[in-house]
Amino acid sequence: MDQKLNITLIVPVYNVECYLEQCVRSILEQSYSVFEVLLVDDGSTDGSSELCDRLSSENDCVRTVHKENAGLGFARNTGLDNLRPESTHVMFVDSDDWLESDMVETFARAIEDTGADCVLGGFTKRDDKGSPQFEFKLEDAVWEGDELAKRLVPRVCGSTPEMSDSIPMSVCSSMFAMKNIDEHTLRFPSEREVISEDFVFKYKYLRTSNKVVTTSSVGYSYRTNLSSLSTSYRPDRFDASLIFYDYALRLVADSPSEAECVLRLKKTLFINMRMCISQEVPRVSGKSRRDACDAIRRMASDSRLSKVISDYPCERLGFTQRVFVELLRRRAASILYMAASSGVF
Protein backbone atom coordinates (compact mmCIF):
# COMPACT_ATOMS: atom_id res chain seq x y z
CA MET A 1 0.00 0.00 0.00
CA ASP A 2 1.38 3.39 -1.04
CA GLN A 3 1.66 5.65 2.00
CA LYS A 4 2.64 9.29 2.05
CA LEU A 5 2.11 10.42 5.64
CA ASN A 6 4.22 9.74 8.73
CA ILE A 7 1.54 9.69 11.41
CA THR A 8 2.33 9.62 15.12
CA LEU A 9 -0.39 8.77 17.61
CA ILE A 10 0.18 10.36 21.01
CA VAL A 11 -1.37 8.36 23.86
CA PRO A 12 -1.28 9.97 27.34
CA VAL A 13 -1.27 7.24 29.98
CA TYR A 14 -2.36 7.54 33.59
CA ASN A 15 -3.48 4.53 35.64
CA VAL A 16 -5.18 2.64 32.81
CA GLU A 17 -3.41 -0.70 33.11
CA CYS A 18 -6.55 -2.71 32.30
CA TYR A 19 -7.30 -0.77 29.09
CA LEU A 20 -3.95 0.30 27.65
CA GLU A 21 -3.06 -2.85 25.75
CA GLN A 22 -6.38 -2.86 23.87
CA CYS A 23 -5.79 0.77 22.92
CA VAL A 24 -2.27 0.18 21.62
CA ARG A 25 -3.19 -3.02 19.77
CA SER A 26 -5.99 -1.19 17.96
CA ILE A 27 -3.39 1.30 16.71
CA LEU A 28 -0.82 -1.29 15.69
CA GLU A 29 -3.46 -3.23 13.73
CA GLN A 30 -4.46 -0.26 11.55
CA SER A 31 -4.73 -0.89 7.81
CA TYR A 32 -2.59 2.23 7.27
CA SER A 33 0.64 1.61 9.19
CA VAL A 34 1.43 4.35 11.66
CA PHE A 35 4.87 5.88 11.88
CA GLU A 36 4.99 5.81 15.67
CA VAL A 37 2.92 5.29 18.80
CA LEU A 38 4.18 7.63 21.52
CA LEU A 39 3.06 6.61 25.00
CA VAL A 40 3.38 9.44 27.52
CA ASP A 41 3.29 7.97 31.01
CA ASP A 42 1.99 10.77 33.22
CA GLY A 43 3.30 9.42 36.51
CA SER A 44 1.11 6.30 36.67
CA THR A 45 1.06 4.34 39.94
CA ASP A 46 -0.93 1.23 38.96
CA GLY A 47 1.50 -0.71 36.76
CA SER A 48 0.78 1.28 33.60
CA SER A 49 4.38 2.54 33.54
CA GLU A 50 5.76 -0.98 33.36
CA LEU A 51 3.18 -1.93 30.74
CA CYS A 52 4.26 1.04 28.60
CA ASP A 53 7.86 -0.17 28.76
CA ARG A 54 6.85 -3.71 27.84
CA LEU A 55 4.80 -2.57 24.86
CA SER A 56 7.74 -0.45 23.70
CA SER A 57 10.16 -3.37 23.98
CA GLU A 58 7.83 -5.63 22.00
CA ASN A 59 7.08 -3.21 19.14
CA ASP A 60 9.62 -1.18 17.20
CA CYS A 61 7.17 1.64 16.46
CA VAL A 62 6.06 2.09 20.08
CA ARG A 63 8.06 4.49 22.25
CA THR A 64 7.51 5.55 25.85
CA VAL A 65 8.26 8.83 27.58
CA HIS A 66 7.89 8.95 31.38
CA LYS A 67 7.08 12.19 33.21
CA GLU A 68 5.76 13.45 36.53
CA ASN A 69 2.00 13.76 36.78
CA ALA A 70 0.71 17.08 35.46
CA GLY A 71 -2.54 16.24 33.71
CA LEU A 72 -3.79 15.32 30.26
CA GLY A 73 -3.01 18.57 28.45
CA PHE A 74 0.61 18.69 29.58
CA ALA A 75 1.03 14.99 28.78
CA ARG A 76 -0.02 15.72 25.21
CA ASN A 77 2.41 18.64 25.15
CA THR A 78 5.19 16.28 26.23
CA GLY A 79 4.24 14.06 23.32
CA LEU A 80 4.43 16.98 20.89
CA ASP A 81 7.78 18.02 22.34
CA ASN A 82 9.17 14.50 21.82
CA LEU A 83 8.00 13.78 18.28
CA ARG A 84 10.56 12.52 15.80
CA PRO A 85 11.32 15.13 13.11
CA GLU A 86 10.03 12.77 10.42
CA SER A 87 6.47 12.95 11.80
CA THR A 88 4.20 14.80 9.40
CA HIS A 89 0.85 14.36 11.16
CA VAL A 90 -0.38 13.64 14.66
CA MET A 91 -3.45 12.11 16.27
CA PHE A 92 -4.38 12.04 19.96
CA VAL A 93 -5.88 8.90 21.48
CA ASP A 94 -6.97 8.56 25.11
CA SER A 95 -5.52 5.42 26.63
CA ASP A 96 -8.84 3.84 27.63
CA ASP A 97 -10.27 4.27 24.11
CA TRP A 98 -9.64 2.35 20.89
CA LEU A 99 -9.80 2.69 17.10
CA GLU A 100 -11.51 0.71 14.36
CA SER A 101 -8.95 -0.86 12.03
CA ASP A 102 -9.52 1.53 9.10
CA MET A 103 -9.76 4.82 10.98
CA VAL A 104 -6.22 6.05 10.35
CA GLU A 105 -6.43 5.09 6.68
CA THR A 106 -9.72 6.95 6.23
CA PHE A 107 -8.23 10.12 7.70
CA ALA A 108 -4.91 9.78 5.87
CA ARG A 109 -6.59 9.25 2.50
CA ALA A 110 -8.76 12.32 3.09
CA ILE A 111 -5.64 14.42 3.58
CA GLU A 112 -3.83 12.83 0.64
CA ASP A 113 -6.82 13.38 -1.66
CA THR A 114 -7.59 16.98 -0.66
CA GLY A 115 -4.41 18.46 0.79
CA ALA A 116 -6.37 19.42 3.91
CA ASP A 117 -4.67 20.61 7.09
CA CYS A 118 -7.00 18.61 9.33
CA VAL A 119 -9.60 15.84 9.36
CA LEU A 120 -12.43 15.73 11.90
CA GLY A 121 -14.50 12.58 12.47
CA GLY A 122 -17.15 11.18 14.76
CA PHE A 123 -17.09 8.68 17.59
CA THR A 124 -19.03 5.96 19.33
CA LYS A 125 -19.58 6.39 23.05
CA ARG A 126 -19.39 3.04 24.84
CA ASP A 127 -19.87 1.85 28.38
CA ASP A 128 -17.11 0.30 30.44
CA LYS A 129 -17.76 -3.13 28.88
CA GLY A 130 -17.55 -1.77 25.33
CA SER A 131 -21.27 -1.81 24.53
CA PRO A 132 -22.35 1.17 22.36
CA GLN A 133 -24.41 3.92 24.01
CA PHE A 134 -24.69 6.39 21.14
CA GLU A 135 -22.95 7.40 17.93
CA PHE A 136 -21.91 10.91 16.92
CA LYS A 137 -21.42 11.43 13.21
CA LEU A 138 -20.32 14.43 11.14
CA GLU A 139 -21.11 15.15 7.51
CA ASP A 140 -18.79 14.44 4.56
CA ALA A 141 -17.53 17.86 3.47
CA VAL A 142 -14.48 19.91 2.56
CA TRP A 143 -14.28 23.35 4.18
CA GLU A 144 -12.19 26.33 3.10
CA GLY A 145 -12.38 30.11 2.82
CA ASP A 146 -15.42 31.80 4.35
CA GLU A 147 -17.21 28.45 4.74
CA LEU A 148 -14.41 27.29 7.04
CA ALA A 149 -14.01 30.53 8.99
CA LYS A 150 -17.67 31.46 9.38
CA ARG A 151 -19.55 28.16 9.31
CA LEU A 152 -17.27 25.38 10.56
CA VAL A 153 -15.01 27.02 13.16
CA PRO A 154 -17.92 28.42 15.25
CA ARG A 155 -19.33 24.89 15.64
CA VAL A 156 -16.39 24.00 17.89
CA CYS A 157 -17.75 26.60 20.33
CA GLY A 158 -21.07 24.79 20.67
CA SER A 159 -24.50 24.64 19.05
CA THR A 160 -26.96 27.25 17.83
CA PRO A 161 -30.05 27.90 19.98
CA GLU A 162 -32.27 25.86 17.64
CA MET A 163 -29.99 22.95 16.80
CA SER A 164 -27.45 20.45 18.08
CA ASP A 165 -24.89 21.10 15.36
CA SER A 166 -21.72 21.40 17.40
CA ILE A 167 -18.40 19.74 16.64
CA PRO A 168 -16.95 18.06 19.75
CA MET A 169 -14.31 20.10 21.52
CA SER A 170 -12.21 16.94 22.01
CA VAL A 171 -9.08 16.61 19.87
CA CYS A 172 -9.59 12.85 19.63
CA SER A 173 -10.98 11.48 16.36
CA SER A 174 -9.00 14.13 14.48
CA MET A 175 -5.78 14.28 12.46
CA PHE A 176 -3.57 17.37 12.54
CA ALA A 177 -0.66 18.46 10.35
CA MET A 178 2.55 19.10 12.25
CA LYS A 179 3.45 22.01 9.96
CA ASN A 180 0.54 24.03 11.39
CA ILE A 181 1.36 23.02 14.97
CA ASP A 182 5.03 23.90 14.57
CA GLU A 183 4.49 27.12 12.64
CA HIS A 184 2.10 28.49 15.27
CA THR A 185 3.70 26.80 18.31
CA LEU A 186 0.40 25.28 19.35
CA ARG A 187 0.18 23.59 22.73
CA PHE A 188 -2.47 22.64 25.30
CA PRO A 189 -3.12 24.68 28.44
CA SER A 190 -3.47 22.77 31.69
CA GLU A 191 -6.97 21.41 32.33
CA ARG A 192 -6.32 22.39 35.93
CA GLU A 193 -6.60 25.99 34.74
CA VAL A 194 -9.03 25.66 31.80
CA ILE A 195 -11.60 22.85 31.97
CA SER A 196 -11.59 22.26 28.21
CA GLU A 197 -7.97 22.35 27.16
CA ASP A 198 -8.96 20.46 24.01
CA PHE A 199 -11.15 23.35 22.86
CA VAL A 200 -8.29 25.82 23.16
CA PHE A 201 -5.96 23.69 21.04
CA LYS A 202 -8.61 22.72 18.48
CA TYR A 203 -9.99 26.23 18.02
CA LYS A 204 -6.52 27.73 17.59
CA TYR A 205 -5.56 24.97 15.17
CA LEU A 206 -8.65 25.43 13.00
CA ARG A 207 -7.96 29.15 12.84
CA THR A 208 -4.56 28.32 11.28
CA SER A 209 -6.10 26.00 8.68
CA ASN A 210 -6.80 26.73 5.04
CA LYS A 211 -8.74 23.54 4.35
CA VAL A 212 -10.47 21.07 6.70
CA VAL A 213 -12.25 17.80 5.94
CA THR A 214 -15.14 16.46 7.99
CA THR A 215 -15.95 12.80 7.49
CA SER A 216 -18.98 10.70 8.32
CA SER A 217 -16.63 7.87 9.25
CA VAL A 218 -17.02 6.78 12.87
CA GLY A 219 -13.88 4.91 13.84
CA TYR A 220 -13.14 6.16 17.35
CA SER A 221 -14.58 4.37 20.39
CA TYR A 222 -14.78 6.55 23.48
CA ARG A 223 -15.12 4.62 26.72
CA THR A 224 -16.98 6.04 29.68
CA ASN A 225 -15.98 4.82 33.13
CA LEU A 226 -16.44 5.56 36.80
CA SER A 227 -13.82 8.32 36.81
CA SER A 228 -15.72 10.33 34.19
CA LEU A 229 -16.79 13.92 34.82
CA SER A 230 -20.40 12.88 35.24
CA THR A 231 -19.67 10.71 38.26
CA SER A 232 -16.77 12.47 40.00
CA TYR A 233 -17.77 15.49 42.08
CA ARG A 234 -15.75 18.65 41.57
CA PRO A 235 -16.78 21.38 44.04
CA ASP A 236 -15.28 24.17 41.92
CA ARG A 237 -16.94 23.11 38.66
CA PHE A 238 -19.24 26.14 38.50
CA ASP A 239 -16.37 28.59 38.93
CA ALA A 240 -14.31 26.58 36.44
CA SER A 241 -17.15 26.78 33.91
CA LEU A 242 -17.28 30.56 34.20
CA ILE A 243 -13.50 30.82 33.95
CA PHE A 244 -13.63 28.74 30.76
CA TYR A 245 -16.44 30.90 29.36
CA ASP A 246 -14.46 34.11 29.96
CA TYR A 247 -11.30 32.51 28.53
CA ALA A 248 -13.16 31.38 25.41
CA LEU A 249 -14.67 34.84 24.90
CA ARG A 250 -11.18 36.32 24.83
CA LEU A 251 -10.02 33.58 22.46
CA VAL A 252 -12.71 34.24 19.84
CA ALA A 253 -12.53 38.04 20.10
CA ASP A 254 -11.93 39.78 16.76
CA SER A 255 -12.33 36.53 14.81
CA PRO A 256 -14.30 36.58 11.51
CA SER A 257 -17.18 34.84 13.29
CA GLU A 258 -16.96 36.37 16.77
CA ALA A 259 -20.70 37.01 17.21
CA GLU A 260 -21.61 33.47 16.14
CA CYS A 261 -18.92 31.98 18.39
CA VAL A 262 -20.16 33.99 21.38
CA LEU A 263 -23.76 32.89 20.80
CA ARG A 264 -22.66 29.26 20.73
CA LEU A 265 -20.43 29.64 23.78
CA LYS A 266 -23.42 30.89 25.76
CA LYS A 267 -25.34 27.72 24.99
CA THR A 268 -22.27 25.71 25.98
CA LEU A 269 -22.30 27.55 29.31
CA PHE A 270 -25.92 26.48 29.83
CA ILE A 271 -24.93 22.86 29.09
CA ASN A 272 -22.11 23.16 31.62
CA MET A 273 -24.62 24.54 34.11
CA ARG A 274 -26.71 21.40 33.72
CA MET A 275 -23.61 19.37 34.59
CA CYS A 276 -22.87 21.58 37.60
CA ILE A 277 -26.41 21.21 38.93
CA SER A 278 -26.62 17.46 38.25
CA GLN A 279 -23.46 16.99 40.31
CA GLU A 280 -25.02 18.60 43.37
CA VAL A 281 -27.44 15.70 43.93
CA PRO A 282 -26.52 13.62 47.01
CA ARG A 283 -25.53 10.44 45.12
CA VAL A 284 -22.71 12.41 43.46
CA SER A 285 -21.84 15.21 45.90
CA GLY A 286 -22.67 13.46 49.17
CA LYS A 287 -24.51 16.60 50.29
CA SER A 288 -27.83 16.83 52.04
CA ARG A 289 -30.79 18.06 50.00
CA ARG A 290 -30.69 21.39 51.83
CA ASP A 291 -27.00 21.95 51.15
CA ALA A 292 -27.42 20.89 47.52
CA CYS A 293 -30.29 23.35 47.02
CA ASP A 294 -28.24 26.12 48.65
CA ALA A 295 -25.37 25.41 46.24
CA ILE A 296 -27.73 25.45 43.23
CA ARG A 297 -29.27 28.72 44.42
CA ARG A 298 -25.83 30.32 44.73
CA MET A 299 -24.99 29.30 41.17
CA ALA A 300 -28.28 30.55 39.76
CA SER A 301 -27.86 33.86 41.59
CA ASP A 302 -24.45 34.60 40.08
CA SER A 303 -24.53 37.99 38.35
CA ARG A 304 -22.34 36.80 35.44
CA LEU A 305 -24.72 33.96 34.66
CA SER A 306 -27.74 36.27 34.98
CA LYS A 307 -26.19 38.61 32.40
CA VAL A 308 -25.68 35.76 29.93
CA ILE A 309 -29.30 34.64 30.37
CA SER A 310 -30.69 38.17 29.91
CA ASP A 311 -28.74 38.62 26.66
CA TYR A 312 -29.56 35.21 25.18
CA PRO A 313 -32.42 34.56 22.68
CA CYS A 314 -34.04 31.96 24.94
CA GLU A 315 -37.18 31.91 22.79
CA ARG A 316 -35.16 30.09 20.11
CA LEU A 317 -34.30 27.17 22.40
CA GLY A 318 -36.11 23.85 22.41
CA PHE A 319 -38.75 23.35 25.08
CA THR A 320 -36.67 21.45 27.67
CA GLN A 321 -33.68 23.78 27.30
CA ARG A 322 -35.93 26.82 27.50
CA VAL A 323 -37.51 25.55 30.70
CA PHE A 324 -34.09 24.87 32.22
CA VAL A 325 -32.82 28.38 31.47
CA GLU A 326 -36.05 29.91 32.77
CA LEU A 327 -35.66 27.99 36.03
CA LEU A 328 -32.12 29.34 36.29
CA ARG A 329 -33.39 32.86 35.69
CA ARG A 330 -36.02 32.42 38.43
CA ARG A 331 -33.39 30.85 40.75
CA ALA A 332 -35.78 27.96 41.31
CA ALA A 333 -33.27 25.84 43.20
CA SER A 334 -35.72 23.28 44.59
CA ILE A 335 -37.25 22.55 41.20
CA LEU A 336 -33.81 22.34 39.58
CA TYR A 337 -32.73 19.95 42.32
CA MET A 338 -35.76 17.69 41.80
CA ALA A 339 -35.28 17.73 38.03
CA ALA A 340 -31.60 16.82 38.37
CA SER A 341 -32.39 14.06 40.88
CA SER A 342 -34.92 12.50 38.51
CA GLY A 343 -32.68 12.85 35.46
CA VAL A 344 -34.91 15.35 33.63
CA PHE A 345 -31.96 17.68 33.06
C-alpha positions, -999 to +999 in steps of 0.1 A: +000+000+000+014+034-010+017+056+020+026+093+021+021+104+056+042+097+087+015+097+114+023+096+151-004+088+176+002+104+210-014+084+239-013+100+273-013+072+300-024+075+336-035+045+356-052+026+328-034-007+331-065-027+323-073-008+291-039+003+277-031-029+258-064-029+239-058+008+229-023+002+216-032-030+198-060-012+180-034+013+167-008-013+157-035-032+137-045-003+115-047-009+078-026+022+073+006+016+092+014+043+117+049+059+119+050+058+157+029+053+188+042+076+215+031+066+250+034+094+275+033+080+310+020+108+332+033+094+365+011+063+367+011+043+399-009+012+390+015-007+368+008+013+336+044+025+335+058-010+334+032-019+307+043+010+286+079-002+288+069-037+278+048-026+249+077-005+237+102-034+240+078-056+220+071-032+191+096-012+172+072+016+165+061+021+201+081+045+222+075+056+258+083+088+276+079+090+314+071+122+332+058+135+365+020+138+368+007+171+355-025+162+337-038+153+303-030+186+284+006+187+296+010+150+288+000+157+252+024+186+251+052+163+262+042+141+233+044+170+209+078+180+223+092+145+218+080+138+183+106+125+158+113+151+131+100+128+104+065+130+118+042+148+094+008+144+112-004+136+147-034+121+163-044+120+200-059+089+215-070+086+251-055+054+266-088+038+276-103+043+241-096+023+209-098+027+171-115+007+144-089-009+120-095+015+091-098+048+110-062+060+103-064+051+067-097+069+062-082+101+077-049+098+059-066+093+025-088+123+031-056+144+036-038+128+006-068+134-017-076+170-007-044+185+008-064+194+039-047+206+071-070+186+093-096+158+094-124+157+119-145+126+125-171+112+148-171+087+176-190+060+193-196+064+231-194+030+248-199+019+284-171+003+304-178-031+289-176-018+253-213-018+245-224+012+224-244+039+240-247+064+211-229+074+179-219+109+169-214+114+132-203+144+111-211+151+075-188+144+046-175+179+035-145+199+026-143+233+042-122+263+031-124+301+028-154+318+044-172+285+047-144+273+070-140+305+090-177+315+094-196+282+093-173+254+106-150+270+132-179+284+152-193+249+156-164+240+179-177+266+203-211+248+207-245+246+191-270+273+178-300+279+200-323+259+176-300+229+168-274+204+181-249+211+154-217+214+174-184+197+166-170+181+197-143+201+215-122+169+220-091+166+199-096+128+196-110+115+164-090+141+145-058+143+125-036+174+125-007+185+103+026+191+123+034+220+100+005+240+114+014+230+150+050+239+146+045+271+126+021+285+153+037+268+183+004+253+193+002+236+227-025+226+253-031+247+284-035+228+317-070+214+323-063+224+359-066+260+347-090+257+318-116+229+320-116+223+282-080+224+272-090+205+240-112+233+229-083+258+232-060+237+210-086+227+185-100+262+180-065+277+176-056+250+152-087+254+130-080+292+128-046+283+113-061+260+087-068+267+050-087+235+044-105+211+067-122+178+059-151+165+080-160+128+075-190+107+083-166+079+092-170+068+129-139+049+138-131+062+174-146+044+204-148+066+235-151+046+267-170+060+297-160+048+331-164+056+368-138+083+368-157+103+342-168+139+348-204+129+352-197+107+383-168+125+400-178+155+421-157+187+416-168+214+440-153+242+419-169+231+387-192+261+385-164+286+389-143+266+364-171+268+339-173+306+342-135+308+339-136+287+308-164+309+294-145+341+300-113+325+285-132+314+254-147+348+249-112+363+248-100+336+225-127+342+198-125+380+201-119+398+168-123+365+148-143+366+115-172+348+133-170+364+168-207+370+172-216+335+161-189+320+184-202+340+214-238+329+208-227+293+207-204+296+238-234+309+258-253+277+250-223+257+260-223+276+293-259+265+298-249+229+291-221+232+316-246+245+341-267+214+337-236+194+346-229+216+376-264+212+389-266+175+383-235+170+403-250+186+434-274+157+439-265+136+470-255+104+451-227+124+435-218+152+459-227+135+492-245+166+503-278+168+520-308+181+500-307+214+518-270+219+511-274+209+475-303+233+470-282+261+486-254+254+462-277+254+432-293+287+444-258+303+447-250+293+412-283+305+398-279+339+416-245+346+401-245+380+383-223+368+354-247+340+347-277+363+350-262+386+324-257+358+299-293+346+304-307+382+299-287+386+267-296+352+252-324+346+227-340+320+249-372+319+228-352+301+201-343+272+224-361+239+224-388+234+251-367+214+277-337+238+273-359+268+275-375+256+307-341+249+322-328+284+315-361+299+328-357+280+360-321+293+363-334+329+357-360+324+384-334+309+407-358+280+413-333+258+432-357+233+446-372+225+412-338+223+396-327+200+423-358+177+418-353+177+380-316+168+384-324+141+409-349+125+385-327+128+355-349+154+336-320+177+331 
